[in-house]
Amino acid sequence: MPLTEAALQRSRELVGKDPLAEPLADYLAEHVDEELHHDETLLDDLEVVGMERSSVLERIPSPEVAALVGSQYYWIHHFHPVSFLGYVAMMEGYPPTSELIETLVARTGFPREAFRAYLEHAELDPGHRDHLDRTLDALPLEEWHEKALGVSAIATATMAARSLEKIVDQGR
């Protein structure tokens, strides 16, 4: 949520100076509403598997997660907030499937209730992805906007993979 809100705020600051700013801000305002309370659901899921909410919130993020999210803040504030849509495309463009969730339940031994956030995203993200696609098609993107989206998407995929590898390595 804070990352989306940062992109929204920066877009609003650019309204009147940048033709992309207003439609981008409109999309991001809707996106903020769509993502509301998803962080709480994830924290609830972690409690199901025995992790205390306070210990999760007090844990310092890994360098991989800091790089993943921090690069987005940098691009939002020091380049252009449209770059954030590359992050959104990667994070919501490939939602978990019900088959994946069932595999995770079977392999981890955790109860299905520990995967509510995944289940929500499996249901909601295809619609979010379609909304993003329609928004991208409607935005007056220039070549440099498209490059920023691509760089952001590639960096997101790379850093998300590194973050997951770190989690898997710690679990061994």
VMD Tcl script that builds the backbone (N, CA, C; Angstrom):
set m [mol new atoms 516]
animate dup $m
set s [atomselect $m all]
$s set {name element resname resid chain x y z} {
  {N N MET 1 A 0.806 -1.209 0.000}
  {CA C MET 1 A 0.000 0.000 0.000}
  {C C MET 1 A 0.847 1.271 0.000}
  {N N PRO 2 A 1.854 1.386 0.860}
  {CA C PRO 2 A 2.621 2.637 0.861}
  {C C PRO 2 A 3.285 2.922 -0.496}
  {N N LEU 3 A 3.707 1.888 -1.179}
  {CA C LEU 3 A 4.341 2.073 -2.480}
  {C C LEU 3 A 3.336 2.605 -3.504}
  {N N THR 4 A 2.151 2.028 -3.516}
  {CA C THR 4 A 1.106 2.495 -4.431}
  {C C THR 4 A 0.702 3.926 -4.084}
  {N N GLU 5 A 0.606 4.207 -2.800}
  {CA C GLU 5 A 0.254 5.565 -2.379}
  {C C GLU 5 A 1.333 6.566 -2.769}
  {N N ALA 6 A 2.602 6.163 -2.728}
  {CA C ALA 6 A 3.689 7.048 -3.153}
  {C C ALA 6 A 3.569 7.360 -4.646}
  {N N ALA 7 A 3.271 6.343 -5.436}
  {CA C ALA 7 A 3.104 6.554 -6.879}
  {C C ALA 7 A 1.900 7.457 -7.146}
  {N N LEU 8 A 0.833 7.257 -6.403}
  {CA C LEU 8 A -0.359 8.098 -6.542}
  {C C LEU 8 A -0.040 9.543 -6.191}
  {N N GLN 9 A 0.616 9.755 -5.069}
  {CA C GLN 9 A 0.957 11.112 -4.646}
  {C C GLN 9 A 1.846 11.807 -5.681}
  {N N ARG 10 A 2.858 11.099 -6.172}
  {CA C ARG 10 A 3.765 11.694 -7.162}
  {C C ARG 10 A 3.012 12.011 -8.462}
  {N N SER 11 A 2.106 11.126 -8.869}
  {CA C SER 11 A 1.310 11.379 -10.075}
  {C C SER 11 A 0.461 12.624 -9.905}
  {N N ARG 12 A -0.139 12.768 -8.746}
  {CA C ARG 12 A -0.973 13.953 -8.490}
  {C C ARG 12 A -0.143 15.231 -8.511}
  {N N GLU 13 A 1.106 15.148 -8.052}
  {CA C GLU 13 A 1.988 16.312 -8.089}
  {C C GLU 13 A 2.289 16.748 -9.524}
  {N N LEU 14 A 2.251 15.797 -10.449}
  {CA C LEU 14 A 2.584 16.082 -11.844}
  {C C LEU 14 A 1.387 16.515 -12.695}
  {N N VAL 15 A 0.176 16.437 -12.123}
  {CA C VAL 15 A -1.019 16.833 -12.878}
  {C C VAL 15 A -0.873 18.293 -13.314}
  {N N GLY 16 A -1.156 18.541 -14.586}
  {CA C GLY 16 A -1.023 19.878 -15.158}
  {C C GLY 16 A 0.332 20.112 -15.794}
  {N N LYS 17 A 1.312 19.257 -15.455}
  {CA C LYS 17 A 2.662 19.386 -16.013}
  {C C LYS 17 A 3.007 18.227 -16.933}
  {N N ASP 18 A 2.240 17.150 -16.828}
  {CA C ASP 18 A 2.566 15.912 -17.545}
  {C C ASP 18 A 1.254 15.288 -18.022}
  {N N PRO 19 A 1.105 15.040 -19.318}
  {CA C PRO 19 A -0.165 14.501 -19.832}
  {C C PRO 19 A -0.497 13.100 -19.322}
  {N N LEU 20 A 0.474 12.389 -18.825}
  {CA C LEU 20 A 0.242 11.046 -18.310}
  {C C LEU 20 A -0.247 11.065 -16.856}
  {N N ALA 21 A 0.024 12.156 -16.163}
  {CA C ALA 21 A -0.187 12.211 -14.717}
  {C C ALA 21 A -1.638 11.984 -14.289}
  {N N GLU 22 A -2.574 12.650 -14.912}
  {CA C GLU 22 A -3.965 12.534 -14.461}
  {C C GLU 22 A -4.546 11.139 -14.682}
  {N N PRO 23 A -4.427 10.554 -15.886}
  {CA C PRO 23 A -4.966 9.195 -16.028}
  {C C PRO 23 A -4.198 8.170 -15.176}
  {N N LEU 24 A -2.911 8.395 -14.970}
  {CA C LEU 24 A -2.137 7.507 -14.100}
  {C C LEU 24 A -2.628 7.623 -12.656}
  {N N ALA 25 A -2.858 8.838 -12.208}
  {CA C ALA 25 A -3.384 9.046 -10.850}
  {C C ALA 25 A -4.764 8.409 -10.690}
  {N N ASP 26 A -5.602 8.508 -11.704}
  {CA C ASP 26 A -6.930 7.881 -11.646}
  {C C ASP 26 A -6.799 6.367 -11.467}
  {N N TYR 27 A -5.922 5.746 -12.259}
  {CA C TYR 27 A -5.706 4.302 -12.140}
  {C C TYR 27 A -5.175 3.953 -10.751}
  {N N LEU 28 A -4.175 4.691 -10.280}
  {CA C LEU 28 A -3.555 4.372 -8.992}
  {C C LEU 28 A -4.530 4.560 -7.834}
  {N N ALA 29 A -5.411 5.550 -7.924}
  {CA C ALA 29 A -6.415 5.737 -6.870}
  {C C ALA 29 A -7.328 4.519 -6.775}
  {N N GLU 30 A -7.718 3.972 -7.926}
  {CA C GLU 30 A -8.520 2.741 -7.925}
  {C C GLU 30 A -7.704 1.567 -7.385}
  {N N HIS 31 A -6.432 1.514 -7.766}
  {CA C HIS 31 A -5.566 0.412 -7.346}
  {C C HIS 31 A -5.379 0.408 -5.827}
  {N N VAL 32 A -5.268 1.577 -5.223}
  {CA C VAL 32 A -5.152 1.680 -3.769}
  {C C VAL 32 A -6.367 1.017 -3.123}
  {N N ASP 33 A -7.549 1.340 -3.637}
  {CA C ASP 33 A -8.772 0.746 -3.087}
  {C C ASP 33 A -8.801 -0.769 -3.279}
  {N N GLU 34 A -8.316 -1.244 -4.441}
  {CA C GLU 34 A -8.322 -2.681 -4.722}
  {C C GLU 34 A -7.404 -3.455 -3.770}
  {N N GLU 35 A -6.318 -2.828 -3.335}
  {CA C GLU 35 A -5.320 -3.514 -2.513}
  {C C GLU 35 A -5.534 -3.317 -1.009}
  {N N LEU 36 A -6.528 -2.544 -0.657}
  {CA C LEU 36 A -6.788 -2.232 0.746}
  {C C LEU 36 A -6.962 -3.497 1.587}
  {N N HIS 37 A -6.233 -3.585 2.661}
  {CA C HIS 37 A -6.293 -4.651 3.668}
  {C C HIS 37 A -5.674 -5.984 3.233}
  {N N HIS 38 A -5.066 -6.051 2.057}
  {CA C HIS 38 A -4.417 -7.302 1.662}
  {C C HIS 38 A -3.232 -7.613 2.566}
  {N N ASP 39 A -2.564 -6.579 3.066}
  {CA C ASP 39 A -1.459 -6.804 3.985}
  {C C ASP 39 A -1.954 -7.429 5.288}
  {N N GLU 40 A -3.119 -7.031 5.734}
  {CA C GLU 40 A -3.698 -7.608 6.956}
  {C C GLU 40 A -4.028 -9.090 6.766}
  {N N THR 41 A -4.548 -9.429 5.588}
  {CA C THR 41 A -4.863 -10.834 5.299}
  {C C THR 41 A -3.598 -11.672 5.332}
  {N N LEU 42 A -2.525 -11.163 4.765}
  {CA C LEU 42 A -1.256 -11.894 4.773}
  {C C LEU 42 A -0.745 -12.073 6.199}
  {N N LEU 43 A -0.828 -11.040 7.010}
  {CA C LEU 43 A -0.413 -11.161 8.416}
  {C C LEU 43 A -1.281 -12.184 9.152}
  {N N ASP 44 A -2.566 -12.211 8.858}
  {CA C ASP 44 A -3.453 -13.214 9.447}
  {C C ASP 44 A -3.020 -14.621 9.040}
  {N N ASP 45 A -2.657 -14.784 7.767}
  {CA C ASP 45 A -2.193 -16.094 7.278}
  {C C ASP 45 A -0.937 -16.537 8.009}
  {N N LEU 46 A -0.025 -15.612 8.220}
  {CA C LEU 46 A 1.215 -15.955 8.908}
  {C C LEU 46 A 0.945 -16.358 10.356}
  {N N GLU 47 A -0.055 -15.749 10.973}
  {CA C GLU 47 A -0.435 -16.151 12.333}
  {C C GLU 47 A -0.947 -17.585 12.358}
  {N N VAL 48 A -1.644 -18.001 11.309}
  {CA C VAL 48 A -2.150 -19.372 11.221}
  {C C VAL 48 A -1.005 -20.385 11.287}
  {N N VAL 49 A 0.147 -20.023 10.709}
  {CA C VAL 49 A 1.284 -20.953 10.707}
  {C C VAL 49 A 2.219 -20.718 11.895}
  {N N GLY 50 A 1.782 -19.896 12.861}
  {CA C GLY 50 A 2.528 -19.746 14.098}
  {C C GLY 50 A 3.462 -18.558 14.192}
  {N N MET 51 A 3.407 -17.672 13.231}
  {CA C MET 51 A 4.253 -16.482 13.291}
  {C C MET 51 A 3.471 -15.339 13.923}
  {N N GLU 52 A 4.031 -14.760 14.960}
  {CA C GLU 52 A 3.354 -13.649 15.609}
  {C C GLU 52 A 3.432 -12.396 14.737}
  {N N ARG 53 A 2.325 -11.722 14.644}
  {CA C ARG 53 A 2.222 -10.502 13.836}
  {C C ARG 53 A 3.315 -9.508 14.221}
  {N N SER 54 A 3.516 -9.306 15.509}
  {CA C SER 54 A 4.517 -8.329 15.951}
  {C C SER 54 A 5.920 -8.721 15.504}
  {N N SER 55 A 6.239 -10.017 15.529}
  {CA C SER 55 A 7.587 -10.428 15.113}
  {C C SER 55 A 7.783 -10.234 13.608}
  {N N VAL 56 A 6.718 -10.404 12.838}
  {CA C VAL 56 A 6.805 -10.173 11.394}
  {C C VAL 56 A 7.040 -8.688 11.129}
  {N N LEU 57 A 6.294 -7.834 11.800}
  {CA C LEU 57 A 6.393 -6.395 11.573}
  {C C LEU 57 A 7.685 -5.793 12.099}
  {N N GLU 58 A 8.283 -6.433 13.103}
  {CA C GLU 58 A 9.527 -5.929 13.680}
  {C C GLU 58 A 10.766 -6.403 12.919}
  {N N ARG 59 A 10.614 -7.406 12.084}
  {CA C ARG 59 A 11.751 -7.971 11.351}
  {C C ARG 59 A 12.233 -6.980 10.291}
  {N N ILE 60 A 13.545 -6.798 10.246}
  {CA C ILE 60 A 14.107 -5.917 9.219}
  {C C ILE 60 A 13.998 -6.617 7.860}
  {N N PRO 61 A 13.526 -5.918 6.850}
  {CA C PRO 61 A 13.436 -6.545 5.527}
  {C C PRO 61 A 14.825 -6.928 5.012}
  {N N SER 62 A 14.869 -7.994 4.261}
  {CA C SER 62 A 16.130 -8.445 3.679}
  {C C SER 62 A 16.631 -7.417 2.667}
  {N N PRO 63 A 17.921 -7.441 2.366}
  {CA C PRO 63 A 18.435 -6.548 1.322}
  {C C PRO 63 A 17.729 -6.768 -0.025}
  {N N GLU 64 A 17.324 -7.993 -0.300}
  {CA C GLU 64 A 16.632 -8.289 -1.557}
  {C C GLU 64 A 15.270 -7.599 -1.611}
  {N N VAL 65 A 14.531 -7.666 -0.529}
  {CA C VAL 65 A 13.221 -7.005 -0.475}
  {C C VAL 65 A 13.398 -5.490 -0.499}
  {N N ALA 66 A 14.405 -4.990 0.222}
  {CA C ALA 66 A 14.674 -3.548 0.219}
  {C C ALA 66 A 15.015 -3.072 -1.188}
  {N N ALA 67 A 15.779 -3.868 -1.924}
  {CA C ALA 67 A 16.122 -3.501 -3.301}
  {C C ALA 67 A 14.894 -3.557 -4.200}
  {N N LEU 68 A 14.066 -4.565 -4.013}
  {CA C LEU 68 A 12.843 -4.714 -4.811}
  {C C LEU 68 A 11.938 -3.500 -4.646}
  {N N VAL 69 A 11.646 -3.165 -3.424}
  {CA C VAL 69 A 10.718 -2.070 -3.145}
  {C C VAL 69 A 11.413 -0.719 -3.265}
  {N N GLY 70 A 12.638 -0.646 -2.785}
  {CA C GLY 70 A 13.371 0.623 -2.812}
  {C C GLY 70 A 13.598 1.157 -4.213}
  {N N SER 71 A 13.854 0.261 -5.161}
  {CA C SER 71 A 14.050 0.724 -6.539}
  {C C SER 71 A 12.783 1.378 -7.063}
  {N N GLN 72 A 11.629 0.874 -6.662}
  {CA C GLN 72 A 10.361 1.475 -7.104}
  {C C GLN 72 A 10.203 2.884 -6.537}
  {N N TYR 73 A 10.511 3.044 -5.248}
  {CA C TYR 73 A 10.437 4.388 -4.667}
  {C C TYR 73 A 11.364 5.341 -5.408}
  {N N TYR 74 A 12.559 4.878 -5.714}
  {CA C TYR 74 A 13.510 5.721 -6.411}
  {C C TYR 74 A 12.952 6.164 -7.761}
  {N N TRP 75 A 12.461 5.215 -8.549}
  {CA C TRP 75 A 11.934 5.558 -9.872}
  {C C TRP 75 A 10.700 6.445 -9.776}
  {N N ILE 76 A 9.845 6.190 -8.801}
  {CA C ILE 76 A 8.646 7.019 -8.623}
  {C C ILE 76 A 9.038 8.467 -8.354}
  {N N HIS 77 A 9.970 8.656 -7.439}
  {CA C HIS 77 A 10.308 10.014 -7.001}
  {C C HIS 77 A 11.377 10.699 -7.841}
  {N N HIS 78 A 12.226 9.938 -8.505}
  {CA C HIS 78 A 13.350 10.545 -9.208}
  {C C HIS 78 A 13.346 10.328 -10.711}
  {N N PHE 79 A 12.355 9.600 -11.216}
  {CA C PHE 79 A 12.237 9.443 -12.652}
  {C C PHE 79 A 10.800 9.746 -13.068}
  {N N HIS 80 A 9.919 8.760 -12.974}
  {CA C HIS 80 A 8.513 8.990 -13.323}
  {C C HIS 80 A 7.678 7.878 -12.679}
  {N N PRO 81 A 6.517 8.230 -12.104}
  {CA C PRO 81 A 5.695 7.217 -11.438}
  {C C PRO 81 A 5.126 6.148 -12.368}
  {N N VAL 82 A 5.141 6.365 -13.679}
  {CA C VAL 82 A 4.649 5.334 -14.596}
  {C C VAL 82 A 5.486 4.066 -14.471}
  {N N SER 83 A 6.736 4.196 -14.059}
  {CA C SER 83 A 7.594 3.007 -13.920}
  {C C SER 83 A 7.006 2.005 -12.933}
  {N N PHE 84 A 6.250 2.490 -11.969}
  {CA C PHE 84 A 5.628 1.604 -10.982}
  {C C PHE 84 A 4.693 0.587 -11.633}
  {N N LEU 85 A 4.140 0.917 -12.786}
  {CA C LEU 85 A 3.227 -0.014 -13.444}
  {C C LEU 85 A 3.948 -1.273 -13.927}
  {N N GLY 86 A 5.262 -1.201 -14.153}
  {CA C GLY 86 A 6.026 -2.413 -14.462}
  {C C GLY 86 A 6.043 -3.357 -13.271}
  {N N TYR 87 A 6.152 -2.802 -12.091}
  {CA C TYR 87 A 6.094 -3.573 -10.845}
  {C C TYR 87 A 4.709 -4.211 -10.694}
  {N N VAL 88 A 3.681 -3.413 -10.909}
  {CA C VAL 88 A 2.312 -3.916 -10.793}
  {C C VAL 88 A 2.076 -5.047 -11.795}
  {N N ALA 89 A 2.570 -4.859 -13.012}
  {CA C ALA 89 A 2.380 -5.885 -14.048}
  {C C ALA 89 A 3.002 -7.210 -13.624}
  {N N MET 90 A 4.166 -7.159 -13.018}
  {CA C MET 90 A 4.825 -8.403 -12.598}
  {C C MET 90 A 4.156 -9.004 -11.362}
  {N N MET 91 A 3.798 -8.181 -10.416}
  {CA C MET 91 A 3.269 -8.692 -9.147}
  {C C MET 91 A 1.823 -9.167 -9.265}
  {N N GLU 92 A 1.061 -8.593 -10.192}
  {CA C GLU 92 A -0.334 -8.994 -10.339}
  {C C GLU 92 A -0.628 -9.650 -11.677}
  {N N GLY 93 A 0.324 -9.615 -12.571}
  {CA C GLY 93 A 0.101 -10.152 -13.905}
  {C C GLY 93 A 0.136 -11.660 -13.982}
  {N N TYR 94 A 0.653 -12.279 -12.950}
  {CA C TYR 94 A 0.791 -13.744 -12.926}
  {C C TYR 94 A 0.245 -14.268 -11.599}
  {N N PRO 95 A -1.062 -14.208 -11.434}
  {CA C PRO 95 A -1.647 -14.593 -10.143}
  {C C PRO 95 A -1.490 -16.088 -9.877}
  {N N PRO 96 A -1.491 -16.439 -8.594}
  {CA C PRO 96 A -1.431 -17.862 -8.263}
  {C C PRO 96 A -2.683 -18.576 -8.769}
  {N N THR 97 A -2.499 -19.812 -9.155}
  {CA C THR 97 A -3.639 -20.619 -9.604}
  {C C THR 97 A -4.126 -21.474 -8.447}
  {N N SER 98 A -5.333 -21.992 -8.568}
  {CA C SER 98 A -5.850 -22.877 -7.525}
  {C C SER 98 A -4.989 -24.131 -7.431}
  {N N GLU 99 A -4.438 -24.579 -8.565}
  {CA C GLU 99 A -3.560 -25.762 -8.557}
  {C C GLU 99 A -2.299 -25.480 -7.751}
  {N N LEU 100 A -1.717 -24.296 -7.930}
  {CA C LEU 100 A -0.525 -23.930 -7.160}
  {C C LEU 100 A -0.837 -23.900 -5.676}
  {N N ILE 101 A -1.959 -23.312 -5.328}
  {CA C ILE 101 A -2.321 -23.211 -3.915}
  {C C ILE 101 A -2.514 -24.601 -3.311}
  {N N GLU 102 A -3.175 -25.490 -4.034}
  {CA C GLU 102 A -3.355 -26.856 -3.535}
  {C C GLU 102 A -2.008 -27.569 -3.387}
  {N N THR 103 A -1.089 -27.317 -4.311}
  {CA C THR 103 A 0.259 -27.890 -4.210}
  {C C THR 103 A 0.972 -27.362 -2.972}
  {N N LEU 104 A 0.855 -26.065 -2.720}
  {CA C LEU 104 A 1.489 -25.478 -1.542}
  {C C LEU 104 A 0.907 -26.055 -0.256}
  {N N VAL 105 A -0.384 -26.222 -0.219}
  {CA C VAL 105 A -1.023 -26.821 0.963}
  {C C VAL 105 A -0.476 -28.231 1.182}
  {N N ALA 106 A -0.421 -29.013 0.120}
  {CA C ALA 106 A 0.050 -30.400 0.232}
  {C C ALA 106 A 1.520 -30.469 0.622}
  {N N ARG 107 A 2.352 -29.655 0.011}
  {CA C ARG 107 A 3.798 -29.732 0.262}
  {C C ARG 107 A 4.212 -29.157 1.608}
  {N N THR 108 A 3.517 -28.109 2.045}
  {CA C THR 108 A 3.918 -27.483 3.310}
  {C C THR 108 A 3.276 -28.139 4.517}
  {N N GLY 109 A 2.116 -28.749 4.308}
  {CA C GLY 109 A 1.381 -29.293 5.439}
  {C C GLY 109 A 0.618 -28.231 6.205}
  {N N PHE 110 A 0.668 -26.991 5.759}
  {CA C PHE 110 A -0.072 -25.922 6.417}
  {C C PHE 110 A -1.547 -26.020 6.040}
  {N N PRO 111 A -2.421 -25.592 6.930}
  {CA C PRO 111 A -3.854 -25.637 6.600}
  {C C PRO 111 A -4.182 -24.655 5.470}
  {N N ARG 112 A -5.225 -24.951 4.775}
  {CA C ARG 112 A -5.673 -24.103 3.661}
  {C C ARG 112 A -5.918 -22.659 4.128}
  {N N GLU 113 A -6.308 -22.487 5.387}
  {CA C GLU 113 A -6.566 -21.157 5.947}
  {C C GLU 113 A -5.307 -20.299 5.975}
  {N N ALA 114 A -4.137 -20.909 5.853}
  {CA C ALA 114 A -2.882 -20.154 5.837}
  {C C ALA 114 A -2.604 -19.536 4.467}
  {N N PHE 115 A -3.477 -19.783 3.516}
  {CA C PHE 115 A -3.261 -19.311 2.146}
  {C C PHE 115 A -4.379 -18.382 1.674}
  {N N ARG 116 A -5.044 -17.707 2.615}
  {CA C ARG 116 A -6.140 -16.810 2.240}
  {C C ARG 116 A -5.681 -15.676 1.331}
  {N N ALA 117 A -4.504 -15.121 1.605}
  {CA C ALA 117 A -4.012 -14.028 0.753}
  {C C ALA 117 A -3.791 -14.541 -0.667}
  {N N TYR 118 A -3.202 -15.738 -0.802}
  {CA C TYR 118 A -3.014 -16.327 -2.130}
  {C C TYR 118 A -4.358 -16.589 -2.802}
  {N N LEU 119 A -5.304 -17.112 -2.030}
  {CA C LEU 119 A -6.620 -17.404 -2.594}
  {C C LEU 119 A -7.311 -16.137 -3.084}
  {N N GLU 120 A -7.194 -15.051 -2.303}
  {CA C GLU 120 A -7.779 -13.776 -2.726}
  {C C GLU 120 A -7.148 -13.301 -4.026}
  {N N HIS 121 A -5.818 -13.403 -4.099}
  {CA C HIS 121 A -5.131 -12.930 -5.296}
  {C C HIS 121 A -5.421 -13.828 -6.501}
  {N N ALA 122 A -5.608 -15.100 -6.273}
  {CA C ALA 122 A -5.968 -15.995 -7.380}
  {C C ALA 122 A -7.303 -15.571 -7.985}
  {N N GLU 123 A -8.186 -15.099 -7.131}
  {CA C GLU 123 A -9.510 -14.681 -7.595}
  {C C GLU 123 A -9.505 -13.267 -8.177}
  {N N LEU 124 A -8.809 -12.335 -7.513}
  {CA C LEU 124 A -8.892 -10.924 -7.877}
  {C C LEU 124 A -7.894 -10.483 -8.944}
  {N N ASP 125 A -6.687 -11.053 -8.929}
  {CA C ASP 125 A -5.637 -10.525 -9.794}
  {C C ASP 125 A -5.902 -10.660 -11.291}
  {N N PRO 126 A -6.589 -11.685 -11.771}
  {CA C PRO 126 A -6.888 -11.664 -13.212}
  {C C PRO 126 A -7.667 -10.409 -13.619}
  {N N GLY 127 A -8.586 -9.974 -12.800}
  {CA C GLY 127 A -9.314 -8.741 -13.075}
  {C C GLY 127 A -8.426 -7.515 -12.951}
  {N N HIS 128 A -7.523 -7.529 -11.957}
  {CA C HIS 128 A -6.579 -6.424 -11.799}
  {C C HIS 128 A -5.637 -6.347 -13.000}
  {N N ARG 129 A -5.192 -7.511 -13.474}
  {CA C ARG 129 A -4.300 -7.560 -14.642}
  {C C ARG 129 A -5.013 -6.994 -15.869}
  {N N ASP 130 A -6.266 -7.387 -16.059}
  {CA C ASP 130 A -7.032 -6.888 -17.204}
  {C C ASP 130 A -7.239 -5.379 -17.114}
  {N N HIS 131 A -7.493 -4.890 -15.895}
  {CA C HIS 131 A -7.654 -3.456 -15.682}
  {C C HIS 131 A -6.349 -2.725 -16.013}
  {N N LEU 132 A -5.224 -3.280 -15.573}
  {CA C LEU 132 A -3.931 -2.681 -15.888}
  {C C LEU 132 A -3.697 -2.664 -17.399}
  {N N ASP 133 A -3.999 -3.769 -18.065}
  {CA C ASP 133 A -3.816 -3.836 -19.519}
  {C C ASP 133 A -4.647 -2.768 -20.234}
  {N N ARG 134 A -5.890 -2.602 -19.814}
  {CA C ARG 134 A -6.743 -1.575 -20.426}
  {C C ARG 134 A -6.175 -0.178 -20.158}
  {N N THR 135 A -5.673 0.016 -18.946}
  {CA C THR 135 A -5.092 1.316 -18.589}
  {C C THR 135 A -3.865 1.606 -19.435}
  {N N LEU 136 A -2.977 0.623 -19.562}
  {CA C LEU 136 A -1.765 0.817 -20.364}
  {C C LEU 136 A -2.119 1.124 -21.819}
  {N N ASP 137 A -3.126 0.432 -22.342}
  {CA C ASP 137 A -3.551 0.677 -23.722}
  {C C ASP 137 A -4.094 2.102 -23.902}
  {N N ALA 138 A -4.707 2.642 -22.859}
  {CA C ALA 138 A -5.337 3.959 -22.956}
  {C C ALA 138 A -4.372 5.112 -22.645}
  {N N LEU 139 A -3.280 4.829 -21.947}
  {CA C LEU 139 A -2.348 5.895 -21.583}
  {C C LEU 139 A -1.580 6.388 -22.812}
  {N N PRO 140 A -1.320 7.685 -22.870}
  {CA C PRO 140 A -0.534 8.237 -23.987}
  {C C PRO 140 A 0.969 8.002 -23.769}
  {N N LEU 141 A 1.364 6.743 -23.820}
  {CA C LEU 141 A 2.755 6.371 -23.530}
  {C C LEU 141 A 3.683 6.737 -24.680}
  {N N GLU 142 A 4.823 7.278 -24.311}
  {CA C GLU 142 A 5.896 7.516 -25.267}
  {C C GLU 142 A 6.905 6.376 -25.112}
  {N N GLU 143 A 7.860 6.336 -26.025}
  {CA C GLU 143 A 8.843 5.247 -26.001}
  {C C GLU 143 A 9.592 5.186 -24.661}
  {N N TRP 144 A 9.942 6.330 -24.107}
  {CA C TRP 144 A 10.688 6.319 -22.850}
  {C C TRP 144 A 9.839 5.807 -21.685}
  {N N HIS 145 A 8.514 6.028 -21.748}
  {CA C HIS 145 A 7.621 5.459 -20.727}
  {C C HIS 145 A 7.656 3.934 -20.809}
  {N N GLU 146 A 7.575 3.427 -22.041}
  {CA C GLU 146 A 7.576 1.975 -22.241}
  {C C GLU 146 A 8.892 1.358 -21.773}
  {N N LYS 147 A 9.998 2.047 -22.013}
  {CA C LYS 147 A 11.288 1.551 -21.525}
  {C C LYS 147 A 11.310 1.518 -20.000}
  {N N ALA 148 A 10.775 2.560 -19.374}
  {CA C ALA 148 A 10.729 2.605 -17.907}
  {C C ALA 148 A 9.884 1.458 -17.364}
  {N N LEU 149 A 8.757 1.185 -18.006}
  {CA C LEU 149 A 7.906 0.057 -17.598}
  {C C LEU 149 A 8.666 -1.261 -17.711}
  {N N GLY 150 A 9.382 -1.425 -18.818}
  {CA C GLY 150 A 10.133 -2.658 -19.041}
  {C C GLY 150 A 11.256 -2.850 -18.043}
  {N N VAL 151 A 12.014 -1.792 -17.794}
  {CA C VAL 151 A 13.113 -1.881 -16.818}
  {C C VAL 151 A 12.553 -2.218 -15.439}
  {N N SER 152 A 11.467 -1.576 -15.072}
  {CA C SER 152 A 10.844 -1.839 -13.777}
  {C C SER 152 A 10.347 -3.277 -13.674}
  {N N ALA 153 A 9.720 -3.759 -14.738}
  {CA C ALA 153 A 9.211 -5.139 -14.728}
  {C C ALA 153 A 10.352 -6.141 -14.620}
  {N N ILE 154 A 11.420 -5.933 -15.370}
  {CA C ILE 154 A 12.560 -6.852 -15.326}
  {C C ILE 154 A 13.217 -6.818 -13.948}
  {N N ALA 155 A 13.406 -5.621 -13.398}
  {CA C ALA 155 A 13.994 -5.513 -12.064}
  {C C ALA 155 A 13.095 -6.173 -11.020}
  {N N THR 156 A 11.800 -6.008 -11.164}
  {CA C THR 156 A 10.857 -6.625 -10.226}
  {C C THR 156 A 10.961 -8.143 -10.282}
  {N N ALA 157 A 10.967 -8.694 -11.476}
  {CA C ALA 157 A 11.070 -10.149 -11.618}
  {C C ALA 157 A 12.373 -10.656 -11.021}
  {N N THR 158 A 13.459 -9.965 -11.291}
  {CA C THR 158 A 14.774 -10.380 -10.789}
  {C C THR 158 A 14.832 -10.330 -9.267}
  {N N MET 159 A 14.414 -9.209 -8.702}
  {CA C MET 159 A 14.507 -9.046 -7.249}
  {C C MET 159 A 13.472 -9.900 -6.507}
  {N N ALA 160 A 12.315 -10.106 -7.092}
  {CA C ALA 160 A 11.330 -10.997 -6.454}
  {C C ALA 160 A 11.871 -12.419 -6.426}
  {N N ALA 161 A 12.502 -12.856 -7.522}
  {CA C ALA 161 A 13.095 -14.199 -7.558}
  {C C ALA 161 A 14.203 -14.325 -6.519}
  {N N ARG 162 A 15.043 -13.314 -6.404}
  {CA C ARG 162 A 16.108 -13.348 -5.388}
  {C C ARG 162 A 15.532 -13.385 -3.980}
  {N N SER 163 A 14.462 -12.649 -3.758}
  {CA C SER 163 A 13.817 -12.644 -2.440}
  {C C SER 163 A 13.288 -14.033 -2.095}
  {N N LEU 164 A 12.643 -14.675 -3.071}
  {CA C LEU 164 A 12.110 -16.023 -2.845}
  {C C LEU 164 A 13.228 -17.041 -2.659}
  {N N GLU 165 A 14.309 -16.909 -3.427}
  {CA C GLU 165 A 15.454 -17.809 -3.247}
  {C C GLU 165 A 16.018 -17.695 -1.839}
  {N N LYS 166 A 16.082 -16.489 -1.321}
  {CA C LYS 166 A 16.588 -16.256 0.040}
  {C C LYS 166 A 15.695 -16.958 1.070}
  {N N ILE 167 A 14.395 -16.866 0.871}
  {CA C ILE 167 A 13.455 -17.530 1.786}
  {C C ILE 167 A 13.634 -19.048 1.736}
  {N N VAL 168 A 13.741 -19.577 0.521}
  {CA C VAL 168 A 13.924 -21.016 0.365}
  {C C VAL 168 A 15.239 -21.469 0.997}
  {N N ASP 169 A 16.310 -20.717 0.777}
  {CA C ASP 169 A 17.608 -21.059 1.370}
  {C C ASP 169 A 17.565 -21.044 2.893}
  {N N GLN 170 A 16.824 -20.111 3.467}
  {CA C GLN 170 A 16.713 -20.036 4.922}
  {C C GLN 170 A 15.901 -21.193 5.494}
  {N N GLY 171 A 15.013 -21.738 4.670}
  {CA C GLY 171 A 14.182 -22.850 5.134}
  {C C GLY 171 A 14.865 -24.200 5.071}
  {N N ARG 172 A 16.033 -24.255 4.482}
  {CA C ARG 172 A 16.744 -25.547 4.344}
  {C C ARG 172 A 17.517 -25.885 5.581}
}
mol reanalyze $m
mol bondsrecalc $m
mol representation Tube
mol addrep $m
